[in-house]
Amino acid sequence: MKRRQLVLAAASMPLMAGPAWSHHGWSSFDQDRPIYLEGVVMVSRWQNPHVELDIETPAGMKVPADLARRSLPPQSAPVDGPGLLAKASVPRRADRKWELELAPLTRMQAWKIPEIKQGAQVSAVGFTFKDEAGEAIVRVEYLFLDGKVYGLRSSPA
């Protein structure tokens, strides 16, 4: 009987590990096509491996006219931030609900980003999957919050 229990336990392990498999590295995202999103936070998950926000975007969302001219943190210079902002476009897909994958908690704390709560207004530039296939997820490169910009792949100076 013990052997059967062991086999059943081992067979169920992948089912328990499901959420860990859903974590995406940067290589999963199309870094040739930056996406601009803005919206109201519907759900905030302030946790590791990274902070996640579910936002609802407005109908008819457009890239702000000043986006390419916005100042960026100097420590994010290894990323071509001005180039990303200049190339950013709104998604082609019609989803109004998107998940934003932000940085790990330690980096959010290093930037002194206050916990983002439901109802907050945020905007971001980041990357989604090639051809916008799959889930409506954007891995955020730059987060715009309360008049500030944060380069989430870098740490503050």
C-alpha positions as CSV (number, residue, x, y, z in Angstrom):
1,M,0.0,0.0,0.0
2,K,2.8,2.4,0.7
3,R,4.2,2.1,-2.8
4,R,0.8,3.0,-4.3
5,Q,0.6,6.1,-2.1
6,L,4.0,7.1,-3.1
7,V,3.2,6.7,-6.8
8,L,0.0,8.7,-6.4
9,A,1.8,11.4,-4.5
10,A,4.5,11.7,-7.2
11,A,1.9,11.8,-9.9
12,S,0.0,14.7,-8.3
13,M,3.2,16.8,-7.9
14,P,2.9,18.5,-11.3
15,L,-0.7,19.5,-10.5
16,M,0.4,21.3,-7.3
17,A,3.2,23.1,-9.1
18,G,1.0,24.6,-11.8
19,P,1.2,28.3,-10.7
20,A,5.0,28.1,-10.8
21,W,4.9,27.0,-14.4
22,S,2.9,30.1,-15.4
23,H,5.8,32.5,-14.5
24,H,7.3,34.1,-17.6
25,G,10.8,35.2,-18.2
26,W,11.7,38.2,-20.5
27,S,12.4,35.8,-23.4
28,S,8.7,34.9,-23.7
29,F,7.9,38.5,-24.7
30,D,8.2,40.3,-28.1
31,Q,10.8,43.0,-27.2
32,D,10.6,44.4,-30.7
33,R,7.1,45.8,-30.3
34,P,6.6,47.9,-27.1
35,I,3.0,48.2,-26.0
36,Y,1.4,51.1,-24.2
37,L,-1.4,50.5,-21.7
38,E,-3.2,52.7,-19.2
39,G,-6.1,52.0,-17.0
40,V,-7.6,51.6,-13.6
41,V,-6.3,48.9,-11.2
42,M,-9.0,46.3,-10.6
43,V,-6.8,43.8,-8.7
44,S,-3.4,44.3,-7.1
45,R,-1.3,41.3,-6.1
46,W,1.6,42.7,-4.1
47,Q,3.7,39.5,-3.9
48,N,6.7,37.6,-5.2
49,P,7.9,36.4,-7.7
50,H,6.7,39.8,-9.0
51,V,3.9,42.3,-8.4
52,E,0.9,41.9,-10.7
53,L,-1.8,44.3,-11.5
54,D,-5.1,43.6,-13.3
55,I,-6.2,46.8,-15.1
56,E,-9.2,47.8,-17.1
57,T,-8.2,50.0,-20.1
58,P,-10.5,52.7,-21.5
59,A,-12.3,52.3,-24.8
60,G,-10.4,54.0,-27.6
61,M,-7.1,54.2,-25.7
62,K,-4.3,56.0,-27.6
63,V,-0.6,56.5,-27.0
64,P,-0.2,60.0,-25.3
65,A,1.3,62.6,-27.7
66,D,4.1,63.3,-25.1
67,L,5.1,59.7,-24.4
68,A,8.3,59.8,-26.5
69,R,9.5,63.0,-24.8
70,R,9.0,61.8,-21.2
71,S,12.0,61.8,-18.9
72,L,13.3,58.4,-17.9
73,P,15.4,57.4,-14.9
74,P,19.2,57.6,-15.7
75,Q,19.9,54.1,-14.3
76,S,17.6,52.6,-16.9
77,A,20.0,53.8,-19.7
78,P,21.2,50.2,-20.6
79,V,17.6,49.8,-22.0
80,D,16.9,52.1,-25.0
81,G,14.0,53.8,-23.2
82,P,13.6,56.7,-25.5
83,G,13.5,54.3,-28.5
84,L,10.9,52.1,-26.7
85,L,8.7,55.1,-25.9
86,A,8.9,56.3,-29.5
87,K,7.9,52.9,-30.9
88,A,5.2,52.2,-28.4
89,S,1.7,51.4,-29.7
90,V,-1.5,50.3,-28.2
91,P,-2.4,46.6,-28.5
92,R,-4.1,45.4,-31.7
93,R,-6.2,43.0,-29.7
94,A,-9.5,44.2,-28.3
95,D,-9.1,43.1,-24.7
96,R,-10.0,45.8,-22.1
97,K,-8.7,43.8,-19.2
98,W,-4.9,43.2,-19.0
99,E,-2.5,41.8,-16.4
100,L,0.6,43.9,-15.8
101,E,3.7,42.0,-14.6
102,L,5.8,44.4,-12.6
103,A,9.2,43.8,-10.8
104,P,9.9,41.7,-7.8
105,L,8.9,43.1,-4.4
106,T,12.5,43.9,-3.5
107,R,13.0,46.1,-6.6
108,M,9.6,47.8,-6.0
109,Q,10.7,48.6,-2.5
110,A,14.1,49.8,-3.6
111,W,12.3,52.2,-6.0
112,K,10.1,53.2,-3.0
113,I,7.0,52.5,-5.0
114,P,4.0,52.6,-2.6
115,E,1.7,49.6,-2.7
116,I,-0.6,50.2,-5.7
117,K,-4.2,49.7,-4.6
118,Q,-7.4,49.0,-6.4
119,G,-8.8,52.1,-8.1
120,A,-5.3,53.6,-8.8
121,Q,-4.7,55.0,-12.3
122,V,-1.5,53.6,-13.9
123,S,0.1,53.5,-17.3
124,A,3.0,51.4,-18.6
125,V,5.2,50.5,-21.5
126,G,6.2,46.9,-21.8
127,F,6.0,43.8,-23.9
128,T,3.4,41.1,-24.6
129,F,3.7,37.8,-26.5
130,K,4.6,37.7,-30.2
131,D,1.6,38.5,-32.4
132,E,-0.2,39.3,-29.1
133,A,-1.1,35.6,-28.9
134,G,-2.2,34.0,-25.7
135,E,-3.1,35.8,-22.5
136,A,-3.5,39.6,-22.2
137,I,-0.3,40.1,-20.2
138,V,2.3,42.9,-20.5
139,R,5.7,42.6,-18.9
140,V,6.3,46.2,-17.8
141,E,9.5,48.0,-18.6
142,Y,8.4,51.5,-17.6
143,L,5.7,52.2,-15.0
144,F,4.1,55.6,-14.8
145,L,2.4,56.3,-11.5
146,D,1.5,59.6,-9.8
147,G,3.6,61.7,-12.1
148,K,6.7,59.5,-11.6
149,V,8.4,57.0,-13.9
150,Y,10.1,53.8,-12.8
151,G,12.4,51.6,-14.9
152,L,11.4,48.2,-13.6
153,R,14.2,46.2,-15.1
154,S,16.8,48.3,-13.3
155,S,17.3,49.3,-9.6
156,P,17.3,53.0,-8.5
157,A,20.7,54.8,-8.3
